[in-house]
Amino acid sequence: MSTQVLAASNQLLEVLGEQLDITDSQHEAAKSHYKAVGAWLNQEDSEIAKYNPIIFPQGSFRLGTVVRPIGDVDEYDVDLVCELQALNQRAVTPLQLKELVGKRLRENKKYDAMLEPLNRCWRLNYADGARFHMDILPAVPDLTVAPTPAPSKSFGPISIPDRSLNDWYYSNPTAFAEWFKERMKVQLFAAREKLAKSLREHVEDIPEYRVRTPLQRAVQLLKRHRDVVFQNLPDERPSSILITTLAARSYGNQVSIVEALQTIVRDMALHIETQGGVYWVPNPVNSKENFVDRWQSKPKLREAFLSWLDRARGEFSSAVLQESTGSMVKSFAASLGEGSVKVAAAKAFSADELQARPSSTPRIVITEPSKPHAA
Amino acid sequence: MTENDVCLDIIHAQFNELVEHYQGLSLHEDQPGRWIVRGDLTFRAEYNGVEMAGTFSVLITLPDDYPASPPKICETGEQIPREADFHVYPTTGNFCLGAQIEVRRKFAQNPDLLHFVKDQVVHFLYALVYRSWFGKMPWGELSHSGKGILEYYNELFHVSGHKPTLHLLLALHDRVFHRTWMCPCGSGRKLRKCHGPQLKELVAHCTPEDVLSDMKTILDYVSPKNTNADARQP
């Protein structure tokens, strides 16, 4: 890959990443919205205030790997946990827990108007042009795990209602986020330092969400590619947590997005283990949890994942390696959605640069290749 | 016109044809009588529906007896590590495009620079770029040293184990194949109905010394003293 091509693809992918990302102001808005929800749950007249509720972000919003949905009307998904810290799974059923939180939300006229019940959580549909909705997942501390001496009072392992509200499901979004951050800490610090310099501020004053590492960008691009590929096959769609975990495991502190992406798609599949004949991608903070447990009963999901990965390798490699900026943009638009890529391209390049020059390089179709040998 | 002039004309004509397709390259007389082609080689190629492209700074050296022997090529931009794992000879930096006899055989089909680049070099670079994205070679690779040579001949002759290959190579070295002899591969068929035609074709692409050297390498690999001969077969 020549250095110019590498630089141009990096430039495009960086702007495209910003394009997929939630903006700083959306981030701030989401934060103040969920803090307000937290205050409402904790207010004196609140029935559940005695359970000491707290609200904190989880998932892509927390990890900095949010991806704007395909299409302009769709909204960002902000995932929150509402943990009733002074309650536990012996004192409440999953169904009761969900109702406790739902009841308090309904008591607020504003929230009642935008509340939508989902399988195991509550969705708040903000209509103030914020372009996002918040999914609030009720939780209680997980008592089956010995409490860790966490610096903050909670943010440890939690129990959440499973899909059917029949049982508990165990999770630890905080520990996962810490693990993810650890995987990219070198570049995270570098990115904050760079921004601090340009703003003449102290590194410590740059919040982590204001910067994105090559790992975060690569995860966003892979998730967007997945969204495009599985647009009409939602049942076979690889999960975000699976992509995020395998990507973070493969990331080797590469400085450029292209190199991060290249390494990640090359190595992702190497981190799929087998345990006693069962495919296994352990949750890095809970080795008992298998992110691909459904592959056992539905082998089609594994095939779908592997063929998606192969397609991602092929499409990213060929897009990045296009000779002219114009053809590179075209190639990315086909794999990542025309809308966002065109907007990103217009921001990243001048009209002149976008002219797709006819390539002079002959394109060869390889037949009968020889196997290279090493002496 | 001397023989040298004829050769020079061929080189110029071949280079002009090459540079029409690969514009980043230029021809130089490095030392009196030694011709090289160097510059940026940009390629685009597709194999099994997957397209790869790339630009590498390369140096192609034409041997004294060119075009009787194929050129050698190495990379000058330090994009490819000088390691046997990357199919580059660590000492010279030259690409190991394939088994030596295979490189000569392919080159002999179209002994010119354009075909050398298109049919061998681009394939090689494609495979390396592919590997950087997919983590594996697109069409496989030969093992290192003797094991790889044996794998190559076994595939070429469609035989398994080292004995049939060594017998066939011995015949190739001696260069006498009587049509009615039994084939040295041990198939029990007459040479003309078995490996005869293939051996006759190969004679043009290797000297008895080349064959002897490959036989020695294979023998070293399969010898009981070589504890690395993990794939040794009876």
Interface residues (C-beta under 8 A of the other chain):
Chain A: M1 S2 V5 Q262 V265 R266 D267 A269 L270 D310 R313 G314 F316 S317 S318 L321 Q322 E323 S359 S360 T361 P362 R363 I364 V365 I366 P369 S370 K371 P372 H373 A374 A375
Chain B: H21 Y22 Q23 D40 T42 F43 R44 A45 E46 Y47 G49 V50 E51 M52 A53 G54 T55 Q79 A84 D85 H87 V88 Y89 F95 C96 L97 G98 A99 E102 V103 K106 K118 Q120 V122 H123 F124 Y126 A127 V129 Y130 S132 W133 F134 G135 M137 P138 W139 G140 E141 L142 S143 H144 S145 G148 I149 Y152
